[in-house]
């Protein structure tokens, strides 16, 4: 089925396409992966002229991330280039993609062009707080016993090369630390999200335990490269 997103800007479609790839377990993706993912989301916009429904236009997608437009996702800190032709979403980019999925009509709010956009810490950490590997560890500190289980928690393939694994581990540690800093800065004991009946609060204690869990993983699995 062809996905069309008329409500989104070109940059937003690309951001969501990148998030689609990461949701599929790709800790990083090539520009060609991104081209196909963006085309699948909006073939009219990112299809090759005259063949829009059958062929993506690679140059059209790259215009959005290589050009000098103010909404360039690299310039805005939503994506980062990790080596030639390969990219990944930053924690800020994943938070913005989550926000877009909830409310496509909402706009970024900044007091100044240089002001950072505060990530949605609840969305970023909830998948880790609620993950079965973390829950099992709280009941049995010897868990997880296999690296494949740790990789599933991190959202990566255990067969990924070391640089991908360690980069994803560092990213998750940063996500948790950022949430903890936010709670400390605002002197709150919970992360919340509306409606509260659907999204139970995440206690500061959960975040601290999550950081302890990541520390335990770093000791247990050398593939992670140690705690940053």
C-alpha positions in Angstrom: 0.0 0.0 0.0 1.3 3.4 -0.9 1.7 5.8 2.0 1.0 9.5 1.3 1.6 12.1 3.9 0.2 15.4 2.5 0.2 17.0 5.9 4.0 16.7 6.4 6.8 18.8 5.0 9.5 17.1 3.0 11.8 17.3 6.0 9.2 15.7 8.2 8.6 12.9 5.8 12.3 12.1 5.8 12.5 12.3 9.5 9.6 9.8 9.9 11.2 7.6 7.2 14.4 7.5 9.2 12.5 6.7 12.3 10.7 3.8 10.4 14.1 2.4 9.6 15.3 2.6 13.2 12.1 1.0 14.4 12.9 -1.9 12.1 16.1 -2.4 14.1 18.5 -0.4 11.9 20.8 1.5 14.3 22.2 3.3 11.2 21.1 3.5 7.6 22.5 4.4 4.2 21.3 7.2 2.1 19.8 4.6 -0.3 17.8 3.0 2.6 16.5 6.5 3.5 15.6 7.2 -0.1 13.4 4.1 -0.4 11.8 4.7 3.0 11.0 8.3 2.2 9.6 7.2 -1.2 7.4 4.6 0.4 6.0 7.3 2.7 5.3 9.8 -0.1 5.8 8.5 -3.7 4.4 11.6 -5.3 7.0 13.8 -3.6 10.0 11.5 -3.7 9.3 9.5 -6.9 11.3 9.8 -10.1 9.5 12.2 -12.5 7.3 10.3 -14.8 7.9 7.0 -12.8 6.8 8.2 -9.4 4.9 5.1 -8.4 7.6 2.7 -9.5 11.0 4.4 -8.9 12.3 6.6 -6.1 14.3 9.8 -6.9 17.5 9.6 -4.9 18.6 13.1 -5.7 15.3 14.5 -4.5 15.7 13.0 -1.0 19.4 14.0 -0.8 18.4 17.6 -1.6 16.7 17.7 1.8 19.7 16.5 3.8 22.6 17.9 1.8 21.3 21.4 0.9 21.4 24.6 2.8 17.7 24.8 3.7 16.9 26.0 7.2 14.8 22.9 7.8 17.7 20.5 7.0 17.4 17.7 9.5 21.2 17.5 9.9 21.4 21.3 10.7 18.5 21.0 13.1 20.2 18.2 15.0 17.7 15.5 14.2 20.1 13.4 12.1 23.8 12.9 12.1 26.2 11.6 9.5 28.3 8.9 11.0 30.5 8.1 8.0 30.2 8.7 4.2 26.7 7.8 3.0 25.5 6.6 6.4 23.3 8.3 8.9 21.3 7.8 12.1 18.7 9.7 14.1 19.8 11.5 17.2 17.8 11.2 20.4 16.4 14.6 19.6 15.4 13.3 16.1 13.6 10.3 17.6 11.7 12.5 20.0 10.7 14.8 17.2 9.5 11.8 15.1 7.5 10.6 18.1 5.9 14.0 18.5 5.0 14.1 14.8 3.3 10.7 15.0 1.2 12.0 17.9 0.3 15.4 16.3 1.3 16.0 12.7 -0.1 19.6 12.9 2.0 20.7 15.8 5.0 23.0 15.1 8.4 23.2 16.7 8.5 25.9 19.2 11.8 27.7 19.8 12.3 31.1 21.4 15.4 31.6 19.3 16.7 29.8 16.2 19.7 28.6 18.3 17.6 27.3 21.2 17.5 23.5 21.5 14.3 21.6 21.3 13.6 19.6 24.5 13.2 15.9 23.7 10.1 14.0 24.8 11.9 12.1 27.6 8.8 10.0 28.3 8.6 8.6 24.8 12.4 8.0 24.7 12.7 6.0 27.9 9.3 4.3 28.1 10.3 1.5 25.7 13.3 0.7 27.9 11.5 1.0 31.3 8.8 -1.4 30.0 11.2 -3.9 28.3 11.0 -7.4 29.5 14.8 -7.7 29.8 14.8 -4.8 32.3 11.9 -6.2 34.3 13.6 -9.6 34.5 16.9 -8.0 35.7 15.1 -6.3 38.5 13.8 -9.7 39.7 17.1 -11.6 38.9 20.4 -9.5 38.7 21.9 -12.4 36.7 19.7 -11.6 33.8 20.2 -11.2 30.9 22.6 -14.1 30.4 22.8 -13.9 26.6 24.0 -11.0 24.5 21.1 -11.5 22.1 18.7 -10.5 25.0 20.8 -7.4 25.7 20.8 -6.6 21.9 17.0 -6.9 21.8 16.7 -4.4 24.7 18.9 -2.0 22.8 17.0 -2.5 19.6 19.9 -3.8 17.5 20.8 -7.0 15.8 23.4 -9.1 17.8 25.2 -9.7 14.6 25.9 -6.0 14.0 29.5 -5.0 14.0 31.1 -3.5 17.1 30.9 0.1 16.1 27.2 -0.1 15.6 26.6 -1.9 18.9 28.8 0.5 21.0 27.2 3.6 19.3 23.7 2.4 20.1 24.7 1.6 23.7 26.1 5.1 24.1 23.0 6.6 22.7 20.7 4.7 25.1 22.9 5.7 28.1 22.6 9.3 26.9 18.8 9.1 26.6 18.5 7.9 30.2 21.0 10.4 31.6 19.2 13.2 29.7 15.9 12.2 31.3 17.5 12.1 34.8 19.0 15.6 34.2 15.6 16.9 33.1 14.0 15.6 36.3 16.7 17.1 38.4 16.5 20.4 36.6 12.7 20.7 37.1 12.7 19.1 40.5 10.2 16.4 39.6 10.0 12.8 40.7 8.1 11.5 37.6 8.0 11.7 33.9 4.4 12.0 32.7 2.4 12.0 29.5 -1.3 12.7 28.8 -3.7 11.1 29.0 -2.4 9.7 32.3 -4.9 6.8 32.2 -3.1 5.5 29.2 0.5 6.5 30.1 1.4 5.6 33.7 4.1 7.9 35.2 7.7 6.8 35.0 9.3 7.4 38.4 12.8 8.8 38.9 13.7 5.6 40.7 13.0 3.7 37.4 15.4 5.9 35.6 18.1 5.4 38.2 17.6 1.6 38.1 17.7 1.7 34.3 21.1 3.4 34.4 22.2 0.7 36.9 21.0 -1.9 34.4 23.0 -0.4 31.6 26.0 -0.4 33.8 25.5 -4.1 34.5 25.2 -4.7 30.8 28.5 -2.9 30.2 30.3 -5.1 32.7 28.7 -8.3 31.4 29.1 -7.9 27.6 32.3 -6.5 26.3 30.7 -6.0 22.9 29.1 -2.8 24.3 32.5 -1.1 24.7 32.0 -0.1 28.4 30.0 2.6 30.1 30.6 6.1 28.5 
